[in-house]
Amino acid sequence: MIRFEQVGKVYPDGTTAVEGLSFEVAEGELVTLVGPSGCGKTTTMMMVNRLIEPTSGRISVGGEDVSAVDPVKLRRRIGYVIQGAGLFPHRTVLDNTATVPALLGWRKARARARAAELLELVGLDPTTYGSRYPAQLSGGQRQRVGVARALAADPPVLLMDEPFGAVDPVVRERLQNEFLALQSSVRKTVLLVTHDIEEAVRMGDRIAVYGQGHIEQYDTPAAVLGTPATDYVARFVGADRGLKRLSVTRIEAADLEQPPVARVDEAAGGAAARLRDEGARWAVVLDTGGGLHGWVAADALAIAGREGTVGELARRMEAWVPLGAPLKKAFGEMLQHDAGWIAVLDGDRFAGVLTPAKLHEALRRSVDADAQGVARDEVEFDSVSDA
């Protein structure tokens, strides 16, 4: 969708902003441009909609050379979100959101209807917020309006310049989550500029890590964190890149252990005998449909003897995550609940448990898989859990 071919920008005073940029952004992909201030990432993004003109090379969007397109018409086809939203203070939220459709000649009723639809999509009730002015909104609400305005004319490409940088960390994380959920449904081709490696890793399908005026590495977040291409990238992502990688490594079925299980309607005495024979101190308790009900201690079953059922003695399971969740979420749940393992669910069904040893093994397999260019299940090494 977006292609850079040996693109450079040199200012009249001789300052080189970027040079030799060559990379592609696939349709529907979210790419984060990350690096220190002055490295050229914002210049790169602004050359796409010709707010800055390149001095060499070629940029194409959808196969069309942007230099051959009228810049005003080009910008109306590309959504643009900046830090602080950049809303018109004298216009209502609804009119701000309808700006681009109105410029494109949409009828007022249609433009306002589209604006109301987009406000709803970003979580702002148009009947409540549509008549308000930007000064009457919180920072997070203004940023949502900025995203809605950028999407109003349904552009295929979205440019985002530090879009969540002007809000506090709690609101920022919520906005990031909301945008990722939105992106999963609208699937725009997005270039997102940030100086924060955590945000780049969390948001991007791929990351372009900038040195001074050029890209040091262009790859998936997992690859950038697991196998930095240069010493510069390794220093930039930080010595704690292994911890950062937890957020982009997903839990797979092969990462799970299968503990003893008992059914809610099973007799306590029978379950106690079975766990004793297996040398197990506890069991996961499942309902009749294979869903997670809780867990039960072998001692509690033994004390109950022949009386009662497993379900009557089961305890609530506080720590669980869905299959496919990031390892970071699993690790956080373990810490929050002081748990030695957590349950993993595949939809409504119990899939297994993740232990600290298995979590570490999954992370190692992920790093080694990227380094070797193979799938995670093809990586072989001595496992701590097998010792």
PLY file of the C-alpha trace (Angstrom):
ply
format ascii 1.0
element vertex 387
property float x
property float y
property float z
element edge 386
property int vertex1
property int vertex2
end_header
0.00 0.00 0.00
2.83 2.44 0.91
6.23 2.08 -0.74
9.43 4.08 -0.15
12.13 3.72 -2.80
15.50 5.31 -1.95
13.77 8.34 -0.45
15.83 11.22 0.92
15.21 14.69 2.32
17.91 17.36 2.45
16.98 20.87 3.63
18.35 24.04 1.97
20.87 24.54 4.79
22.39 21.16 4.00
20.78 19.24 6.86
19.98 15.66 5.89
16.75 14.54 7.56
16.55 11.09 5.96
18.45 9.25 3.26
18.10 6.02 1.35
14.75 5.01 2.84
13.40 1.88 1.18
10.60 -0.09 2.81
7.01 -1.17 2.21
3.88 -1.14 4.34
1.35 -3.79 3.35
-2.35 -3.06 3.07
-4.04 -3.20 6.48
-0.71 -3.21 8.32
0.13 -0.96 11.27
3.78 0.07 11.21
5.36 2.07 14.00
8.28 4.42 13.32
10.33 4.69 16.49
13.52 6.49 17.39
14.95 9.47 19.30
14.00 13.07 18.57
15.40 14.39 15.30
16.00 10.98 13.73
13.69 11.57 10.75
10.64 9.50 11.64
8.15 12.40 11.50
9.75 13.65 8.28
9.21 10.19 6.81
5.54 10.20 7.70
4.92 13.77 6.50
6.43 13.02 3.10
3.61 10.52 2.50
0.97 13.28 2.37
3.45 15.84 1.00
3.42 18.14 4.00
7.16 17.75 3.41
8.46 17.18 -0.11
11.27 14.61 -0.58
14.38 15.71 -2.44
15.10 12.26 -3.89
13.49 8.90 -4.40
9.88 7.89 -4.89
6.91 7.38 -2.54
3.81 5.60 -3.79
0.46 4.96 -2.14
-1.70 2.26 -3.66
0.72 2.08 -6.59
0.39 5.80 -7.40
3.37 8.15 -7.16
2.31 10.79 -4.62
4.38 13.45 -6.41
1.96 13.22 -9.33
-1.11 13.89 -7.18
-2.40 17.32 -6.23
-1.25 17.68 -2.59
-4.60 19.04 -1.36
-6.51 16.16 -2.94
-3.91 13.73 -1.64
-4.30 14.93 1.96
-8.07 14.56 1.79
-7.55 10.89 0.91
-5.20 10.24 3.83
-6.26 10.39 7.47
-3.98 12.40 9.76
-3.92 12.31 13.56
-1.53 14.46 15.59
-0.66 14.78 19.26
-3.35 16.79 21.05
-5.82 16.04 18.20
-5.50 19.52 16.58
-9.23 20.20 16.65
-10.77 23.51 15.58
-11.67 25.22 18.88
-14.58 27.20 17.40
-16.34 24.17 15.90
-18.41 21.54 17.67
-17.24 17.97 18.02
-19.68 16.84 15.32
-18.56 19.55 12.90
-14.90 18.85 13.64
-15.45 15.20 12.83
-17.28 16.06 9.59
-14.49 18.37 8.35
-13.01 16.20 5.58
-16.34 14.88 4.21
-17.53 18.50 4.01
-14.37 19.50 2.12
-14.96 16.64 -0.27
-18.39 18.05 -1.10
-20.56 15.65 0.86
-24.03 16.93 1.65
-24.24 18.31 5.14
-26.72 15.69 6.35
-24.56 12.85 5.03
-21.35 14.33 6.50
-22.94 14.79 9.92
-24.44 11.30 9.84
-21.00 9.86 9.08
-19.50 11.97 11.87
-22.06 10.66 14.34
-21.32 7.09 13.24
-17.59 7.58 13.79
-18.05 9.21 17.19
-20.09 6.19 18.23
-17.32 3.93 16.93
-14.66 5.62 19.09
-16.84 5.44 22.18
-18.34 8.96 22.27
-22.13 9.22 22.24
-22.88 11.81 19.54
-26.05 12.94 21.32
-23.95 13.73 24.40
-20.70 14.98 22.87
-21.63 16.10 19.35
-22.70 19.61 20.36
-19.76 20.21 22.71
-16.63 22.17 21.86
-13.07 20.82 22.22
-12.45 22.89 25.37
-15.29 20.98 27.05
-13.59 17.60 26.52
-10.84 15.77 28.38
-7.52 15.12 26.65
-8.46 11.52 25.97
-11.84 12.53 24.53
-10.21 15.09 22.23
-7.82 12.42 20.99
-10.74 10.13 20.20
-12.38 12.92 18.21
-9.10 13.35 16.32
-9.14 9.67 15.36
-12.81 9.87 14.35
-12.12 12.93 12.18
-9.23 11.14 10.45
-11.47 8.17 9.65
-14.54 10.15 8.59
-13.97 9.99 4.82
-12.95 6.30 5.09
-9.34 6.81 3.90
-7.27 3.73 3.10
-4.19 5.22 4.80
-3.88 6.73 8.26
-0.88 8.76 9.47
-0.52 9.17 13.24
2.09 11.47 14.80
2.54 10.76 18.54
-1.25 10.35 18.77
-1.34 9.29 22.43
1.53 11.36 23.77
-0.47 14.22 25.30
-2.43 12.19 27.87
-1.57 10.54 31.16
-0.30 6.92 31.20
-3.61 5.37 32.29
-5.62 7.14 29.58
-2.86 6.43 27.09
-3.04 2.69 27.62
-6.83 2.77 27.33
-6.64 4.75 24.08
-4.06 2.32 22.70
-6.33 -0.62 23.51
-9.32 1.11 21.95
-7.42 1.96 18.79
-6.10 -1.60 18.41
-9.67 -2.90 18.78
-10.82 -0.36 16.20
-7.98 -1.27 13.84
-8.94 -4.95 14.02
-12.29 -4.04 12.45
-11.43 -1.17 10.04
-7.99 -2.51 8.97
-6.46 0.74 7.75
-2.87 0.97 6.56
-1.23 2.94 9.35
2.07 4.71 9.92
2.39 5.63 13.59
5.26 7.79 14.84
6.40 7.38 18.44
9.54 7.82 20.52
8.40 5.15 23.00
9.65 1.62 22.29
6.96 0.18 24.59
4.25 1.81 22.47
5.96 0.76 19.25
6.09 -2.87 20.38
2.55 -2.88 21.63
0.95 -1.19 18.62
2.93 -2.28 15.59
2.60 -5.25 13.27
6.10 -4.20 12.27
8.56 -1.65 13.65
11.00 0.63 11.86
13.77 1.50 14.33
15.47 4.71 13.25
19.07 5.70 13.68
20.05 9.17 12.46
18.15 9.61 9.21
17.95 5.94 8.29
16.30 2.70 9.41
18.51 0.38 11.47
15.98 -2.48 11.55
12.56 -3.10 10.02
10.90 -6.22 11.37
8.22 -7.61 13.65
8.22 -6.49 17.30
9.23 -9.98 18.40
12.21 -10.04 16.04
13.37 -6.54 17.01
13.28 -7.48 20.69
14.61 -11.00 20.30
17.27 -10.53 17.63
18.31 -6.86 17.34
20.01 -6.30 13.98
22.68 -3.92 15.31
24.25 -2.83 18.58
22.36 0.45 18.18
19.01 -1.37 18.09
19.99 -3.50 21.09
20.83 -0.36 23.08
17.69 1.43 21.94
15.25 -1.34 22.88
17.03 -1.72 26.22
18.65 -4.41 28.30
15.18 -5.44 29.48
14.09 -6.35 25.96
13.39 -9.90 27.17
10.70 -8.52 29.48
9.34 -6.32 26.68
9.13 -9.39 24.47
6.66 -10.94 26.92
4.08 -8.49 25.54
4.43 -9.77 21.95
4.83 -13.51 22.58
1.50 -15.30 22.61
0.51 -18.34 24.64
0.24 -21.42 22.44
-1.28 -24.80 23.25
2.18 -26.40 23.16
3.25 -24.14 26.07
0.74 -25.68 28.46
0.92 -28.46 31.00
-1.99 -30.83 31.57
-2.66 -31.17 35.30
-4.97 -33.69 36.97
-8.62 -32.80 36.46
-11.82 -33.67 38.29
-15.45 -33.13 37.34
-17.94 -31.18 39.42
-20.28 -34.18 39.65
-17.53 -36.68 40.57
-17.66 -38.24 44.02
-15.17 -36.67 46.41
-13.91 -40.07 47.63
-13.26 -41.40 44.15
-11.42 -38.23 43.12
-9.34 -38.34 46.31
-8.24 -41.90 45.60
-7.31 -41.08 42.02
-5.25 -38.03 43.01
-3.50 -40.07 45.71
-2.55 -42.73 43.14
-1.21 -40.01 40.83
0.73 -38.34 43.63
-1.13 -35.06 42.93
-1.83 -32.44 45.59
-4.57 -30.64 43.66
-6.73 -30.86 40.56
-8.43 -28.46 38.19
-12.21 -28.81 38.45
-14.21 -28.78 35.21
-17.93 -28.48 34.67
-19.87 -31.01 32.65
-19.11 -29.15 29.42
-15.34 -29.05 29.92
-15.33 -25.47 31.13
-13.29 -24.20 34.05
-15.12 -24.41 37.37
-12.26 -23.97 39.83
-9.70 -26.11 41.62
-9.66 -28.47 44.57
-6.99 -29.64 47.03
-6.40 -33.38 47.39
-6.43 -32.97 51.21
-9.92 -31.45 51.10
-11.18 -34.39 49.05
-9.55 -36.90 51.41
-11.12 -35.30 54.48
-14.56 -35.37 52.83
-14.14 -39.09 52.20
-17.14 -40.65 50.53
-19.43 -37.71 51.25
-20.24 -35.01 48.74
-19.03 -34.16 45.26
-15.96 -32.45 43.91
-18.05 -29.41 42.94
-19.10 -28.84 46.54
-15.44 -28.65 47.63
-14.04 -26.73 44.69
-12.58 -23.27 45.13
-12.89 -20.39 42.72
-10.10 -19.98 40.14
-8.87 -16.39 40.32
-5.93 -16.56 37.91
-6.69 -17.39 34.28
-6.00 -16.04 30.78
-7.25 -16.92 27.29
-5.18 -18.97 24.87
-3.33 -16.54 22.60
-2.94 -13.89 25.29
0.53 -12.31 25.66
2.92 -13.95 28.11
3.09 -10.55 29.83
-0.59 -10.83 30.78
-0.02 -14.33 32.15
3.00 -13.18 34.15
1.02 -10.25 35.53
-1.80 -12.55 36.65
0.68 -14.84 38.39
2.14 -11.91 40.32
-1.21 -10.34 41.14
-2.64 -13.54 42.57
0.65 -14.90 43.95
-0.03 -18.03 41.89
2.41 -20.78 40.97
0.39 -21.46 37.81
-2.58 -20.07 35.95
-5.36 -21.69 33.96
-5.58 -21.08 30.22
-8.93 -21.16 28.42
-9.62 -21.82 24.76
-12.93 -20.03 24.40
-15.08 -21.49 27.18
-13.10 -24.71 27.47
-10.14 -25.43 29.72
-6.93 -25.85 27.69
-4.28 -26.43 30.36
-2.13 -24.51 32.81
0.87 -22.25 32.35
3.64 -22.48 34.94
6.61 -20.11 35.41
8.92 -22.74 33.91
6.70 -23.15 30.87
6.39 -19.37 30.49
10.17 -19.06 30.43
10.40 -21.92 27.96
7.84 -20.26 25.65
9.86 -17.05 25.68
13.10 -18.91 24.91
11.46 -20.83 22.07
10.10 -17.61 20.60
13.51 -15.91 20.62
15.27 -18.97 19.21
12.59 -19.45 16.54
13.19 -15.93 15.21
16.95 -16.39 15.30
16.73 -19.69 13.39
13.89 -18.65 11.09
11.66 -21.56 12.10
8.36 -22.09 13.90
8.36 -22.19 17.71
7.43 -25.88 17.82
10.53 -26.71 15.74
12.94 -25.30 18.32
14.71 -27.87 20.47
16.53 -27.23 23.71
16.85 -28.71 27.19
13.78 -27.68 29.15
13.92 -26.81 32.84
10.51 -28.41 33.26
11.87 -31.71 31.89
14.73 -31.84 34.36
0 1
1 2
2 3
3 4
4 5
5 6
6 7
7 8
8 9
9 10
10 11
11 12
12 13
13 14
14 15
15 16
16 17
17 18
18 19
19 20
20 21
21 22
22 23
23 24
24 25
25 26
26 27
27 28
28 29
29 30
30 31
31 32
32 33
33 34
34 35
35 36
36 37
37 38
38 39
39 40
40 41
41 42
42 43
43 44
44 45
45 46
46 47
47 48
48 49
49 50
50 51
51 52
52 53
53 54
54 55
55 56
56 57
57 58
58 59
59 60
60 61
61 62
62 63
63 64
64 65
65 66
66 67
67 68
68 69
69 70
70 71
71 72
72 73
73 74
74 75
75 76
76 77
77 78
78 79
79 80
80 81
81 82
82 83
83 84
84 85
85 86
86 87
87 88
88 89
89 90
90 91
91 92
92 93
93 94
94 95
95 96
96 97
97 98
98 99
99 100
100 101
101 102
102 103
103 104
104 105
105 106
106 107
107 108
108 109
109 110
110 111
111 112
112 113
113 114
114 115
115 116
116 117
117 118
118 119
119 120
120 121
121 122
122 123
123 124
124 125
125 126
126 127
127 128
128 129
129 130
130 131
131 132
132 133
133 134
134 135
135 136
136 137
137 138
138 139
139 140
140 141
141 142
142 143
143 144
144 145
145 146
146 147
147 148
148 149
149 150
150 151
151 152
152 153
153 154
154 155
155 156
156 157
157 158
158 159
159 160
160 161
161 162
162 163
163 164
164 165
165 166
166 167
167 168
168 169
169 170
170 171
171 172
172 173
173 174
174 175
175 176
176 177
177 178
178 179
179 180
180 181
181 182
182 183
183 184
184 185
185 186
186 187
187 188
188 189
189 190
190 191
191 192
192 193
193 194
194 195
195 196
196 197
197 198
198 199
199 200
200 201
201 202
202 203
203 204
204 205
205 206
206 207
207 208
208 209
209 210
210 211
211 212
212 213
213 214
214 215
215 216
216 217
217 218
218 219
219 220
220 221
221 222
222 223
223 224
224 225
225 226
226 227
227 228
228 229
229 230
230 231
231 232
232 233
233 234
234 235
235 236
236 237
237 238
238 239
239 240
240 241
241 242
242 243
243 244
244 245
245 246
246 247
247 248
248 249
249 250
250 251
251 252
252 253
253 254
254 255
255 256
256 257
257 258
258 259
259 260
260 261
261 262
262 263
263 264
264 265
265 266
266 267
267 268
268 269
269 270
270 271
271 272
272 273
273 274
274 275
275 276
276 277
277 278
278 279
279 280
280 281
281 282
282 283
283 284
284 285
285 286
286 287
287 288
288 289
289 290
290 291
291 292
292 293
293 294
294 295
295 296
296 297
297 298
298 299
299 300
300 301
301 302
302 303
303 304
304 305
305 306
306 307
307 308
308 309
309 310
310 311
311 312
312 313
313 314
314 315
315 316
316 317
317 318
318 319
319 320
320 321
321 322
322 323
323 324
324 325
325 326
326 327
327 328
328 329
329 330
330 331
331 332
332 333
333 334
334 335
335 336
336 337
337 338
338 339
339 340
340 341
341 342
342 343
343 344
344 345
345 346
346 347
347 348
348 349
349 350
350 351
351 352
352 353
353 354
354 355
355 356
356 357
357 358
358 359
359 360
360 361
361 362
362 363
363 364
364 365
365 366
366 367
367 368
368 369
369 370
370 371
371 372
372 373
373 374
374 375
375 376
376 377
377 378
378 379
379 380
380 381
381 382
382 383
383 384
384 385
385 386
